[in-house]
């Protein structure tokens, strides 16, 4: 499995010039209306076909067609547009170019393709973009709140590392000290730029993308995302399962980081401070999660991770006490 490395990412000062090598008459674009309008206003090209991505269900993706003569897939937008492009690249064995219009998720650099089955995220296939072209003005045109949320896919190492260590102690998994150490260093480097991320400055954008690339390198070398994905992501998956709704990924994961750090008794004040410095939203009412849904997600979390056969974590070690955690979360964030 080959991933997108930091060397594959190009930071563009002139997007029109930097996409000139793409043969647009043989390129199919996966995008959405708003990002396409934004980017098309700069590059002014005519691709072979446009797919406006409306969902990420596996049936929907399988129904996407390519016209004869397609030689490249271009993903323009956020995670869904780029994952759809990766799906087509994987299914048809074509090269993929990613032009992110937001730095909110790591789909631009990972080979795994996130699809939804019955509102549950699953990863299939393998198709890393051959190139990622990042234009600071384009990314900064997106709502700052959405860009800031990208840091959560690096800060999730905080809770995921705790889970991994616990799994090793309980003889449920094997942990690699080198991988753990590097993941911690990546998280610390990204955390140090929290203020820049809040401002969505070029420095902040690069800090997040470089963090994504570094975590992706570790994932590929180790063979899984164990160092970055744990109980905080499991909580987010369970919320989506219960609500059947889509949330801003980084905001939901941020909530998971906080509530699971409380469950782990794992420096919740420290990670909250970093999230606040980066301006990431995580309050249930602000991200669209009802109080009863928040509680239910915690109450059913133990059964969910067991039924889904997810990695061993603090959720398995001792079942979350929903009432206690909701109260502790309120106290932490008041």
Backbone bond lengths (Angstrom), bond angles and torsions (degrees), N, CA, C in turn:
res aa  C-N    CA-C-N  psi(-1)  N-CA   C-N-CA  omega(-1)  CA-C   N-CA-C  phi
1 X - - - 1.472 - - 1.528 108.65 -
2 X 1.288 116.42 128.67 1.460 121.49 -178.54 1.513 109.29 -112.10
3 X 1.324 115.78 135.51 1.454 119.81 179.68 1.511 112.15 -110.54
4 X 1.308 114.83 177.71 1.452 121.29 176.77 1.522 108.30 -90.05
5 X 1.308 117.76 119.32 1.452 121.04 -179.21 1.524 109.92 -92.47
6 X 1.328 114.65 170.49 1.462 119.63 179.17 1.531 110.88 -59.28
7 X 1.351 116.23 -29.68 1.460 119.78 179.92 1.533 112.15 -69.62
8 X 1.326 117.37 -19.55 1.462 121.43 179.43 1.518 112.28 -83.62
9 X 1.334 116.72 -8.68 1.464 121.87 -178.19 1.516 109.30 -93.99
10 X 1.319 116.12 126.61 1.457 121.24 179.13 1.525 108.63 -115.08
11 X 1.310 116.48 126.40 1.464 121.13 177.64 1.525 107.31 -93.02
12 X 1.321 114.53 114.25 1.455 120.95 -169.80 1.528 112.55 -93.08
13 X 1.311 115.65 131.54 1.459 121.27 171.99 1.526 110.82 -95.70
14 X 1.329 115.47 -19.70 1.465 121.10 177.87 1.524 107.39 -140.66
15 X 1.322 115.96 93.29 1.463 120.37 -173.40 1.526 111.60 -62.02
16 X 1.304 117.44 -38.28 1.461 120.28 -179.24 1.519 111.02 -58.53
17 X 1.321 116.72 -44.23 1.464 120.34 178.50 1.526 111.62 -69.34
18 X 1.317 116.30 -37.46 1.464 120.27 -173.20 1.522 114.13 -78.01
19 X 1.340 117.82 -8.01 1.468 119.90 173.27 1.528 111.45 -110.53
20 X 1.326 116.08 6.31 1.472 120.57 -175.97 1.530 112.28 -64.77
21 X 1.351 116.78 -24.46 1.464 119.64 -179.25 1.527 112.69 -74.61
22 X 1.338 117.40 -15.09 1.459 121.17 -179.03 1.526 109.60 -75.46
23 X 1.316 117.06 128.94 1.465 121.81 176.97 1.530 108.20 -83.17
24 X 1.304 115.88 87.14 1.458 121.62 -172.84 1.530 114.11 -61.33
25 X 1.324 120.88 -33.50 1.467 119.26 178.32 1.529 113.81 -63.32
26 X 1.341 117.28 -13.46 1.469 120.11 176.56 1.527 111.14 -118.00
27 X 1.328 117.10 17.66 1.468 121.66 -178.35 1.525 110.73 -109.95
28 X 1.327 115.70 136.68 1.462 122.25 173.40 1.523 107.63 -104.84
29 X 1.328 116.41 130.78 1.459 122.33 -176.16 1.526 110.43 -106.11
30 X 1.325 116.54 130.17 1.467 123.34 170.56 1.527 106.97 -103.98
31 X 1.311 116.66 123.72 1.457 119.86 -174.22 1.526 109.70 -160.45
32 X 1.304 116.55 -170.18 1.460 124.09 169.96 1.523 107.23 -131.55
33 X 1.303 116.78 166.33 1.467 119.01 -171.10 1.522 113.16 -60.10
34 X 1.325 117.79 -46.81 1.462 119.79 -175.82 1.524 112.79 -65.57
35 X 1.353 119.51 -50.61 1.475 117.81 178.21 1.519 113.23 -63.96
36 X 1.339 117.07 -34.91 1.456 118.32 178.83 1.523 110.80 -64.57
37 X 1.314 116.92 -43.74 1.462 120.42 178.93 1.522 110.84 -60.75
38 X 1.326 116.19 -40.30 1.460 120.95 -179.76 1.529 111.18 -64.52
39 X 1.321 117.22 -49.75 1.461 121.52 -176.43 1.528 110.94 -73.57
40 X 1.321 117.44 -40.10 1.456 120.91 -179.85 1.523 111.72 -62.25
41 X 1.336 116.43 -29.08 1.457 119.94 176.39 1.514 112.84 -64.91
42 X 1.339 115.94 -17.89 1.469 121.26 179.91 1.521 111.53 -102.11
43 X 1.334 117.47 -45.57 1.468 119.29 -170.77 1.536 113.31 -93.38
44 X 1.339 117.62 -27.13 1.468 122.92 174.50 1.543 111.71 49.59
45 X 1.351 115.38 69.76 1.459 120.56 -178.92 1.527 109.54 -126.20
46 X 1.317 115.81 166.73 1.464 121.64 177.45 1.532 108.64 -125.06
47 X 1.329 117.63 97.97 1.465 119.84 -179.91 1.525 111.34 -75.10
48 X 1.319 115.43 167.60 1.459 120.70 178.45 1.531 110.97 -62.65
49 X 1.340 115.79 -39.85 1.461 120.26 179.78 1.522 109.95 -156.66
50 X 1.334 115.23 149.10 1.467 121.90 174.52 1.518 108.83 -112.78
51 X 1.317 116.50 133.30 1.457 121.72 169.28 1.525 107.23 -113.55
52 X 1.324 117.37 113.31 1.459 120.23 172.92 1.525 107.34 -84.96
53 X 1.319 116.91 112.80 1.463 122.37 -173.22 1.531 109.90 -81.16
54 X 1.329 115.49 122.73 1.466 119.97 -177.79 1.518 113.04 -109.78
55 X 1.321 117.47 -14.65 1.463 120.57 178.11 1.518 108.41 -161.19
56 X 1.356 115.86 174.19 1.460 119.67 -179.70 1.515 111.63 -125.70
57 X 1.347 116.33 26.36 1.452 119.90 174.22 1.522 110.52 -67.26
58 X 1.323 115.93 145.27 1.463 119.17 -175.56 1.527 111.12 -63.77
59 X 1.339 117.66 -35.98 1.463 120.32 177.59 1.516 111.89 -63.80
60 X 1.337 116.47 -40.52 1.464 121.56 178.53 1.527 110.17 -62.78
61 X 1.321 117.01 -45.01 1.460 120.78 -178.05 1.529 111.11 -65.52
62 X 1.318 116.49 -39.65 1.465 119.86 -179.84 1.525 111.55 -64.61
63 X 1.338 115.60 -26.87 1.470 119.85 -178.33 1.525 113.12 -81.42
64 X 1.337 117.54 -11.13 1.462 120.00 178.49 1.529 109.38 -68.14
65 X 1.306 115.62 131.92 1.460 119.40 -177.48 1.525 110.97 -110.97
66 X 1.309 115.06 159.17 1.464 121.51 175.51 1.523 108.93 -120.00
67 X 1.316 117.14 133.82 1.465 119.43 177.80 1.524 110.74 -74.40
68 X 1.326 117.08 157.68 1.469 120.16 175.97 1.531 110.05 -56.94
69 X 1.305 115.83 142.98 1.456 120.47 178.83 1.513 114.63 93.27
70 X 1.337 117.10 1.19 1.470 120.03 178.61 1.521 109.81 -69.51
71 X 1.338 115.44 128.32 1.468 119.99 -179.29 1.522 113.72 -123.44
72 X 1.321 116.15 -11.68 1.466 119.65 -178.53 1.524 108.69 -153.47
73 X 1.348 114.95 147.94 1.465 121.60 173.36 1.526 107.57 -113.08
74 X 1.315 116.21 134.14 1.465 121.43 178.83 1.521 108.53 -120.91
75 X 1.321 116.49 123.98 1.458 121.75 175.54 1.510 109.51 -99.54
76 X 1.325 117.11 121.47 1.467 121.64 -178.98 1.522 108.17 -124.03
77 X 1.322 116.74 114.30 1.459 119.81 179.77 1.505 111.88 141.54
78 X 1.338 115.09 -141.19 1.455 121.34 -179.88 1.516 112.10 -100.66
79 X 1.335 115.79 -155.21 1.451 120.34 -173.58 1.512 114.82 -59.05
80 X 1.338 117.68 -43.41 1.463 119.99 -177.16 1.528 111.93 -65.24
81 X 1.328 117.10 -44.53 1.462 120.15 -179.95 1.519 111.28 -62.84
82 X 1.328 115.83 -42.02 1.463 119.28 -177.78 1.528 111.08 -73.38
83 X 1.333 117.27 -38.60 1.462 119.01 176.50 1.524 111.41 -65.26
84 X 1.330 117.43 -36.82 1.463 119.99 176.28 1.521 110.66 -63.42
85 X 1.329 116.55 -40.84 1.470 120.55 177.15 1.528 110.34 -63.51
86 X 1.331 116.48 -41.02 1.461 120.60 178.13 1.525 111.04 -64.52
87 X 1.332 116.13 -37.15 1.468 119.26 178.31 1.527 110.25 -61.77
88 X 1.331 116.54 -47.51 1.464 119.88 179.79 1.528 110.98 -65.09
89 X 1.341 116.55 -39.14 1.461 119.76 177.38 1.518 111.46 -61.41
90 X 1.325 115.68 -40.47 1.470 121.26 178.83 1.531 111.04 -69.37
91 X 1.333 116.01 -47.04 1.462 120.69 -176.11 1.528 112.38 -65.37
92 X 1.342 116.36 -35.52 1.471 120.43 -175.25 1.521 113.09 -109.39
93 X 1.336 116.45 3.96 1.468 121.70 178.73 1.522 111.55 56.08
94 X 1.330 115.04 53.80 1.459 121.86 179.20 1.518 110.33 -121.53
95 X 1.345 117.68 151.58 1.466 119.83 178.04 1.528 111.09 -70.06
96 X 1.333 114.57 148.78 1.466 120.98 -178.01 1.524 110.03 -121.72
97 X 1.320 114.97 134.20 1.459 121.98 171.10 1.531 107.51 -111.54
98 X 1.312 116.70 134.13 1.463 120.91 178.32 1.529 109.50 -111.23
99 X 1.319 115.09 129.27 1.467 121.44 173.80 1.522 106.41 -122.11
100 X 1.332 116.89 88.44 1.466 118.96 -177.63 1.527 111.39 -70.53
101 X 1.321 115.15 139.69 1.469 119.74 174.93 1.513 110.17 -106.40
102 X 1.328 116.10 7.01 1.452 122.23 -179.63 1.522 107.81 -158.04
103 X 1.317 117.32 147.74 1.468 121.74 -178.14 1.522 110.99 -106.12
104 X 1.336 116.59 35.84 1.463 119.84 -170.93 1.519 114.20 -87.37
105 X 1.329 118.58 -19.40 1.463 121.09 -179.38 1.524 109.58 -141.73
106 X 1.339 115.29 164.41 1.462 120.67 -174.85 1.525 113.93 -93.51
107 X 1.340 118.18 11.92 1.470 120.97 -177.44 1.524 112.17 -56.76
108 X 1.322 117.10 -28.62 1.467 120.77 -176.76 1.522 113.01 -64.40
109 X 1.325 118.88 -21.09 1.461 120.26 -175.38 1.522 113.64 -119.08
110 X 1.327 118.65 -7.55 1.458 120.14 -176.01 1.522 111.22 -97.81
111 X 1.329 117.64 147.68 1.469 120.22 177.67 1.525 112.95 -79.69
112 X 1.338 117.93 -25.99 1.461 121.14 -178.88 1.527 110.32 -66.49
113 X 1.314 116.00 145.20 1.464 122.65 -177.24 1.522 108.11 -112.36
114 X 1.332 116.77 117.92 1.458 121.53 -178.20 1.523 110.01 -86.18
115 X 1.326 116.41 117.07 1.464 121.90 176.16 1.529 108.10 -122.02
116 X 1.316 115.89 169.19 1.467 119.92 -179.44 1.527 109.79 -120.61
117 X 1.326 113.87 131.68 1.456 122.31 173.93 1.512 107.67 -124.18
118 X 1.331 116.65 113.07 1.465 121.39 -176.09 1.529 110.44 54.68
119 X 1.328 115.38 44.26 1.469 124.00 177.48 1.524 114.01 68.75
120 X 1.322 117.86 8.28 1.458 121.57 177.95 1.522 108.73 -104.45
121 X 1.339 116.06 133.17 1.460 120.81 179.40 1.523 110.22 -74.63
122 X 1.329 115.73 129.80 1.458 121.49 173.26 1.524 107.89 -133.02
123 X 1.318 115.41 153.24 1.460 120.41 -178.75 1.518 109.63 -109.93
124 X 1.333 114.86 129.34 1.460 119.85 -179.58 1.527 109.07 -131.85
125 X 1.316 114.93 163.70 1.452 120.77 170.90 1.514 115.00 61.62
126 X 1.308 114.43 -171.89 1.464 121.70 178.40 1.517 108.98 -158.01
127 X 1.332 115.85 113.66 1.469 119.84 178.82 1.526 108.64 -157.13
128 X 1.307 116.16 96.39 1.459 119.45 176.74 1.524 109.67 -85.22
129 X 1.329 117.87 136.63 1.473 119.33 175.21 1.526 111.38 -55.24
130 X 1.330 115.27 137.93 1.463 119.58 177.54 1.523 110.90 -70.42
131 X 1.318 115.95 -28.70 1.455 120.72 177.74 1.528 109.21 -148.97
132 X 1.325 114.88 147.67 1.462 122.30 175.98 1.522 106.87 -125.11
133 X 1.322 116.53 121.95 1.460 121.40 -177.64 1.529 108.09 -111.56
134 X 1.307 115.96 113.94 1.462 121.72 -174.85 1.523 109.86 -110.04
135 X 1.314 115.66 119.52 1.465 121.38 176.13 1.522 108.34 -106.01
136 X 1.325 117.12 115.29 1.467 120.48 -179.41 1.530 112.53 -55.31
137 X 1.341 119.71 -46.78 1.470 118.78 -179.94 1.525 113.19 -60.53
138 X 1.337 116.27 -36.88 1.468 120.36 179.37 1.529 109.43 -67.28
139 X 1.318 117.45 -48.25 1.464 120.96 -178.99 1.524 110.96 -63.22
140 X 1.308 116.51 -41.20 1.470 119.88 -178.31 1.527 112.79 -70.62
141 X 1.317 117.15 -15.61 1.462 120.17 177.35 1.527 112.17 -73.73
142 X 1.337 116.78 -18.10 1.463 120.89 177.70 1.529 109.56 -74.36
143 X 1.321 118.33 157.72 1.465 120.43 177.03 1.526 111.14 -54.29
144 X 1.326 116.16 130.55 1.469 120.94 -176.92 1.522 111.17 -56.38
145 X 1.322 116.20 -38.10 1.468 120.48 -178.08 1.528 111.18 -57.13
146 X 1.336 117.03 -40.55 1.455 120.18 -178.74 1.521 111.56 -70.14
147 X 1.327 117.39 -39.82 1.460 120.29 177.93 1.523 111.87 -65.03
148 X 1.308 116.67 -42.58 1.465 120.43 -178.66 1.524 111.73 -58.49
149 X 1.326 116.15 -34.22 1.464 120.67 -176.06 1.527 112.63 -62.23
150 X 1.337 117.38 -17.92 1.458 120.41 -178.91 1.515 113.96 -59.30
151 X 1.315 117.80 -28.79 1.465 120.38 -176.94 1.520 112.14 -63.70
152 X 1.338 117.21 -21.02 1.470 119.97 -177.71 1.520 112.79 -63.00
153 X 1.345 117.33 -30.48 1.460 119.48 179.12 1.526 112.62 -76.85
154 X 1.310 117.10 1.29 1.463 122.08 169.35 1.529 109.12 -109.75
155 X 1.333 116.77 -43.46 1.470 120.48 179.61 1.526 112.26 -65.68
156 X 1.323 117.26 -17.62 1.469 119.65 177.60 1.529 111.46 -62.17
157 X 1.330 117.52 -16.93 1.471 120.53 173.96 1.525 110.84 -57.58
158 X 1.327 117.36 -27.91 1.466 121.39 -178.32 1.527 110.97 -57.42
159 X 1.317 117.12 -51.55 1.455 121.06 -178.83 1.528 111.92 -84.78
160 X 1.330 116.96 -34.96 1.465 119.91 -179.26 1.521 111.59 -63.93
161 X 1.333 116.93 -38.46 1.463 120.30 178.96 1.528 111.27 -65.75
162 X 1.328 116.32 -38.26 1.462 120.36 176.60 1.530 109.38 -60.55
163 X 1.330 116.29 -46.15 1.465 120.89 -179.94 1.523 111.43 -61.16
164 X 1.319 116.15 -41.05 1.468 120.35 -178.43 1.522 111.07 -65.22
165 X 1.338 115.71 -44.45 1.471 119.26 177.33 1.523 110.85 -61.16
166 X 1.317 116.37 -43.23 1.461 121.04 179.71 1.531 110.36 -62.23
167 X 1.318 116.90 -42.22 1.464 120.68 179.23 1.527 110.79 -61.64
168 X 1.325 116.38 -38.77 1.461 120.00 177.47 1.519 110.67 -65.56
169 X 1.324 116.43 -44.43 1.472 120.67 179.75 1.528 111.80 -60.94
170 X 1.319 116.11 -35.17 1.471 121.26 -179.46 1.532 112.47 -89.96
171 X 1.339 115.66 9.13 1.460 122.61 178.30 1.534 111.76 58.31
172 X 1.328 114.88 39.12 1.460 121.45 178.62 1.524 112.27 -108.02
173 X 1.320 117.16 -6.17 1.456 120.71 -178.49 1.515 109.29 -163.88
174 X 1.309 115.54 165.66 1.469 122.61 175.69 1.519 107.08 -110.08
175 X 1.315 116.01 131.14 1.467 120.99 -177.88 1.522 109.44 -113.22
176 X 1.322 115.62 146.20 1.456 121.64 178.09 1.527 108.86 -107.64
177 X 1.304 116.91 118.95 1.459 121.52 -175.80 1.521 112.09 -63.81
178 X 1.310 116.74 -38.47 1.472 120.06 -179.99 1.524 110.51 -64.75
179 X 1.318 117.43 -46.63 1.460 121.29 179.46 1.520 110.07 -60.50
180 X 1.331 116.79 -43.94 1.461 121.41 179.23 1.523 111.69 -61.47
181 X 1.321 115.61 -42.69 1.464 120.13 -178.21 1.529 111.13 -65.19
182 X 1.325 116.20 -44.52 1.465 119.13 -179.17 1.528 110.25 -65.91
183 X 1.325 117.29 -41.61 1.465 120.23 179.06 1.527 110.79 -60.54
184 X 1.315 116.55 -39.16 1.471 120.37 177.64 1.522 110.57 -64.67
185 X 1.334 116.80 -41.10 1.466 120.53 178.58 1.526 111.39 -64.38
186 X 1.334 116.36 -40.63 1.476 120.42 177.80 1.527 109.52 -61.25
187 X 1.323 116.48 -44.90 1.458 120.75 179.87 1.531 110.69 -61.87
188 X 1.308 116.58 -41.74 1.472 120.40 -179.46 1.526 111.24 -66.39
189 X 1.332 116.92 -39.38 1.473 120.70 178.39 1.523 110.69 -63.82
190 X 1.313 116.40 -42.90 1.457 120.82 179.88 1.529 109.99 -68.29
191 X 1.315 117.30 -41.00 1.465 121.66 179.23 1.519 111.29 -61.34
192 X 1.328 116.38 -35.00 1.462 120.74 -179.04 1.532 111.61 -64.94
193 X 1.325 116.61 -19.50 1.472 121.51 179.46 1.530 111.70 -103.60
194 X 1.319 117.22 20.26 1.468 120.69 -176.72 1.526 111.86 -56.86
195 X 1.307 117.31 -39.56 1.457 120.57 179.56 1.517 111.98 -65.08
196 X 1.334 117.04 -39.92 1.463 121.19 177.37 1.529 110.72 -67.49
197 X 1.324 115.49 -36.12 1.465 119.72 178.01 1.520 109.79 -65.93
198 X 1.322 117.10 -39.49 1.466 120.55 177.23 1.530 110.88 -58.54
199 X 1.337 116.38 -38.36 1.464 121.64 -179.45 1.535 112.39 -82.60
200 X 1.320 116.38 -7.10 1.469 122.30 -174.79 1.529 109.63 50.48
201 X 1.309 115.05 46.06 1.464 121.07 178.69 1.523 108.95 -80.85
202 X 1.342 118.10 164.68 1.469 119.42 174.97 1.530 112.46 -54.27
203 X 1.325 116.96 -37.53 1.469 120.55 177.94 1.528 110.33 -64.31
204 X 1.322 116.55 -42.69 1.456 120.47 179.49 1.513 112.56 -66.24
205 X 1.329 117.06 -40.94 1.470 121.43 178.14 1.526 110.33 -61.33
206 X 1.318 116.03 -45.72 1.467 119.98 179.64 1.523 111.42 -65.12
207 X 1.322 117.19 -38.12 1.468 120.37 179.83 1.523 110.81 -59.57
208 X 1.328 116.65 -43.44 1.465 119.42 179.70 1.520 111.55 -68.32
209 X 1.330 117.34 -46.14 1.461 120.01 -176.90 1.524 110.98 -66.64
210 X 1.321 116.82 -39.45 1.466 119.70 176.86 1.529 110.51 -65.78
211 X 1.341 116.43 -34.45 1.459 120.37 174.99 1.518 110.82 -64.53
212 X 1.342 116.56 -43.23 1.466 120.26 177.49 1.528 110.43 -58.68
213 X 1.337 115.73 -46.06 1.467 120.24 -178.14 1.532 111.30 -63.00
214 X 1.317 116.28 -42.17 1.464 119.91 -178.32 1.527 111.20 -65.81
215 X 1.336 116.62 -42.79 1.463 119.84 178.11 1.520 110.26 -66.32
216 X 1.335 116.52 -37.90 1.467 119.82 177.73 1.525 110.66 -63.29
217 X 1.326 117.84 -40.98 1.463 120.73 177.36 1.532 110.86 -59.48
218 X 1.346 116.25 -42.49 1.466 120.40 178.70 1.521 111.05 -65.46
219 X 1.335 115.76 -41.71 1.463 120.22 179.68 1.519 111.07 -60.19
220 X 1.328 116.44 -43.95 1.461 120.25 -179.36 1.515 112.00 -68.72
221 X 1.335 116.97 -38.40 1.462 119.58 -178.80 1.527 111.48 -71.60
222 X 1.333 117.08 -35.53 1.464 120.61 -178.12 1.534 111.19 -86.14
223 X 1.303 116.78 -29.88 1.455 119.94 179.50 1.510 114.69 102.49
224 X 1.323 116.87 -0.89 1.463 121.13 175.39 1.518 108.40 -161.14
225 X 1.339 115.65 169.14 1.468 121.50 179.15 1.520 111.64 -94.52
226 X 1.324 116.77 30.49 1.471 121.52 -175.70 1.525 112.77 -55.20
227 X 1.320 116.93 -34.93 1.469 120.68 -176.75 1.531 112.40 -73.42
228 X 1.339 117.47 -13.89 1.469 121.09 -173.98 1.521 113.30 -123.94
229 X 1.315 117.30 -17.19 1.461 120.73 -176.34 1.520 110.09 -121.62
230 X 1.318 115.28 121.58 1.466 120.50 179.89 1.506 110.67 -150.74
231 X 1.322 115.56 -142.08 1.463 121.32 -173.47 1.522 113.10 -58.97
232 X 1.343 117.55 -29.47 1.469 120.20 179.27 1.526 111.72 -65.69
233 X 1.342 117.36 -39.61 1.455 121.19 176.33 1.537 110.58 -73.56
234 X 1.330 116.70 -36.46 1.457 119.76 179.21 1.532 110.26 -61.49
235 X 1.330 115.54 -40.45 1.464 119.88 175.58 1.531 109.70 -59.59
236 X 1.330 117.20 -45.97 1.468 121.15 -178.90 1.525 110.87 -61.89
237 X 1.333 117.12 -42.11 1.459 120.04 179.04 1.532 110.84 -62.92
238 X 1.336 116.04 -39.04 1.461 119.84 -179.45 1.528 111.45 -67.79
239 X 1.338 116.86 -37.14 1.464 120.13 175.98 1.523 109.87 -59.84
240 X 1.331 117.09 -46.05 1.461 120.64 -179.27 1.527 111.09 -65.71
241 X 1.323 116.67 -35.51 1.472 120.34 177.64 1.526 110.74 -64.25
242 X 1.315 116.51 -44.21 1.463 121.26 -176.80 1.522 111.67 -70.65
243 X 1.318 116.35 -45.26 1.468 120.43 -172.52 1.515 113.23 -85.52
244 X 1.358 117.38 -23.03 1.461 122.03 -174.10 1.525 110.92 58.15
245 X 1.341 115.15 31.26 1.462 120.03 179.40 1.521 109.95 -124.84
246 X 1.327 113.73 158.81 1.459 120.85 177.86 1.528 109.29 -99.01
247 X 1.319 116.07 133.98 1.462 122.62 178.45 1.527 108.89 -118.51
248 X 1.323 116.25 165.40 1.466 119.40 169.49 1.526 106.52 -64.95
249 X 1.315 116.30 116.31 1.463 121.17 -170.91 1.535 112.17 -52.35
250 X 1.331 116.61 -51.19 1.462 120.24 -175.45 1.521 113.24 -64.75
251 X 1.326 117.67 -31.58 1.461 120.38 178.62 1.524 111.02 -72.07
252 X 1.329 116.54 -40.99 1.462 119.82 178.22 1.525 110.86 -67.57
253 X 1.327 116.89 -39.84 1.463 120.56 176.76 1.527 110.43 -65.49
254 X 1.338 117.22 -37.37 1.469 120.19 177.38 1.531 110.66 -60.45
255 X 1.329 117.01 -43.20 1.464 120.28 175.22 1.525 109.97 -60.37
256 X 1.335 115.98 -42.10 1.460 119.88 177.98 1.524 112.21 -62.59
257 X 1.327 117.18 -40.40 1.472 120.78 178.36 1.524 109.98 -59.40
258 X 1.328 116.72 -46.10 1.460 119.96 -177.23 1.521 112.19 -67.36
259 X 1.325 116.90 -49.03 1.460 118.74 -175.35 1.526 111.15 -70.35
260 X 1.320 118.14 -33.23 1.459 120.07 177.35 1.528 111.93 -76.80
261 X 1.329 118.34 -30.46 1.465 119.24 174.43 1.528 109.97 -66.12
262 X 1.335 117.00 -32.29 1.469 120.67 172.89 1.527 110.12 -66.46
263 X 1.304 116.85 -44.44 1.466 120.71 179.31 1.526 111.11 -62.44
264 X 1.318 116.53 -36.42 1.465 121.68 -179.51 1.528 112.85 -81.52
265 X 1.329 115.77 -13.49 1.472 121.63 -169.52 1.524 108.86 55.98
266 X 1.327 114.50 53.41 1.466 123.37 -168.45 1.535 110.26 -123.94
267 X 1.308 116.35 72.87 1.471 122.91 174.36 1.524 113.52 46.12
268 X 1.334 118.99 53.83 1.474 119.58 -179.19 1.522 113.43 -62.76
269 X 1.351 117.57 -32.99 1.465 120.09 -179.50 1.524 111.14 -64.81
270 X 1.328 116.34 -37.48 1.463 120.95 -178.25 1.523 111.51 -66.78
271 X 1.338 116.32 -47.32 1.462 118.73 -178.26 1.527 110.76 -70.63
272 X 1.322 117.08 -31.76 1.468 119.78 175.35 1.523 110.37 -62.75
273 X 1.314 116.59 -41.35 1.459 120.60 179.92 1.526 110.97 -59.82
274 X 1.332 117.05 -42.15 1.464 120.41 179.06 1.521 111.01 -65.92
275 X 1.313 117.05 -43.77 1.469 120.41 178.05 1.525 110.98 -61.42
276 X 1.328 116.36 -40.24 1.466 120.26 178.89 1.525 110.92 -67.07
277 X 1.319 116.84 -40.58 1.465 120.39 178.96 1.534 110.73 -62.82
278 X 1.331 116.13 -34.62 1.461 120.45 179.34 1.524 112.33 -82.79
279 X 1.330 117.05 -7.25 1.456 121.00 178.71 1.513 114.31 73.53
280 X 1.335 117.09 26.82 1.459 120.69 -179.26 1.526 110.01 -81.57
281 X 1.318 116.21 133.19 1.465 121.09 177.64 1.525 109.55 -85.54
282 X 1.318 116.79 137.21 1.471 120.21 -179.11 1.526 112.49 -144.51
283 X 1.308 118.81 -6.20 1.467 120.58 -179.20 1.532 108.73 -65.87
284 X 1.321 117.55 130.94 1.473 119.99 -176.69 1.519 113.06 -51.39
285 X 1.335 117.11 -46.20 1.461 119.48 -176.52 1.528 111.88 -66.56
286 X 1.335 117.04 -26.64 1.469 120.92 -178.63 1.523 112.49 -82.68
287 X 1.332 117.44 -25.62 1.468 119.83 -178.35 1.528 112.07 -98.51
288 X 1.341 116.30 2.70 1.463 119.88 175.24 1.511 115.58 95.44
289 X 1.341 116.95 18.68 1.462 121.80 -178.93 1.527 109.90 -106.72
290 X 1.307 116.23 121.60 1.461 121.25 179.23 1.525 110.81 -71.21
291 X 1.345 115.68 153.72 1.465 120.41 -177.78 1.523 111.27 -57.94
292 X 1.330 117.23 -44.65 1.468 119.60 -177.51 1.524 111.19 -67.85
293 X 1.335 118.00 -28.29 1.458 121.23 176.95 1.524 110.87 -72.18
294 X 1.320 116.18 -40.03 1.465 121.73 176.52 1.525 109.79 -58.27
295 X 1.325 116.09 -48.01 1.458 120.75 -179.30 1.533 110.93 -64.59
296 X 1.316 116.03 -44.39 1.467 119.45 -178.34 1.523 111.42 -63.76
297 X 1.335 116.63 -37.29 1.467 120.07 178.70 1.522 110.99 -61.23
298 X 1.310 116.86 -36.09 1.466 121.10 177.83 1.526 111.28 -75.27
299 X 1.317 116.50 -40.20 1.467 121.02 -178.72 1.528 111.68 -64.27
300 X 1.304 117.08 -34.22 1.470 121.09 -175.56 1.528 113.51 -100.39
301 X 1.311 116.92 3.86 1.465 120.62 -172.44 1.524 112.50 -64.31
302 X 1.332 116.53 -41.29 1.462 119.69 -179.45 1.517 112.38 -60.71
303 X 1.327 116.05 -46.88 1.469 119.69 178.76 1.524 111.15 -64.10
304 X 1.343 115.89 -38.60 1.460 119.95 -178.62 1.519 111.73 -61.73
305 X 1.330 118.05 -49.26 1.475 119.32 -176.76 1.524 111.37 -66.66
306 X 1.321 117.00 -32.55 1.468 119.25 178.09 1.530 110.99 -71.93
307 X 1.320 116.01 -44.47 1.467 119.23 179.79 1.531 111.34 -64.41
308 X 1.337 116.09 -37.28 1.466 120.75 -179.01 1.525 112.21 -83.89
309 X 1.334 116.78 -6.40 1.466 122.60 179.88 1.523 111.81 56.02
310 X 1.313 114.26 47.26 1.460 120.07 178.54 1.522 109.80 -80.54
311 X 1.336 115.66 165.37 1.457 120.07 -177.92 1.531 111.81 -56.17
312 X 1.320 114.96 150.02 1.463 121.25 177.22 1.534 109.71 -61.61
313 X 1.326 114.81 136.02 1.461 119.61 -177.88 1.526 109.82 -150.43
314 X 1.325 115.21 -174.95 1.466 120.47 177.70 1.521 111.60 -60.44
315 X 1.313 116.97 -22.51 1.468 120.90 177.79 1.525 110.17 -65.72
316 X 1.333 117.40 -36.53 1.461 121.85 178.43 1.521 110.75 -77.58
317 X 1.320 116.18 -35.63 1.467 120.24 -176.68 1.518 111.22 -62.87
318 X 1.313 116.94 -45.69 1.466 120.63 170.85 1.524 108.74 -150.82
319 X 1.305 115.17 134.49 1.457 121.25 -173.33 1.517 111.19 -63.57
320 X 1.320 118.38 136.70 1.467 121.21 177.73 1.532 111.26 -61.30
321 X 1.320 115.12 136.28 1.464 122.09 174.57 1.532 106.40 -94.71
322 X 1.328 116.75 101.17 1.461 121.12 -172.32 1.525 111.76 -57.48
323 X 1.298 117.30 -47.24 1.463 120.04 -177.00 1.530 110.84 -62.87
324 X 1.315 116.09 -43.81 1.466 120.78 179.81 1.526 111.07 -64.71
325 X 1.329 116.92 -42.49 1.457 120.28 -177.58 1.526 111.97 -69.98
326 X 1.318 117.78 -39.90 1.463 120.34 177.31 1.517 109.98 -61.74
327 X 1.340 116.64 -42.07 1.471 120.11 179.05 1.523 110.93 -65.97
328 X 1.334 117.12 -42.57 1.464 120.45 -179.97 1.526 110.91 -66.33
329 X 1.329 116.34 -37.25 1.457 120.09 178.29 1.529 110.86 -64.06
330 X 1.287 116.52 -43.45 1.468 120.38 178.01 1.529 110.83 -61.05
331 X 1.315 115.79 -41.29 1.462 119.50 179.51 1.523 110.80 -66.16
332 X 1.332 116.60 -40.77 1.464 121.29 -179.09 1.518 111.86 -65.43
333 X 1.327 117.32 -35.29 1.470 120.87 -170.72 1.527 113.83 -107.11
334 X 1.305 118.48 7.78 1.467 119.95 -178.71 1.515 111.75 -73.66
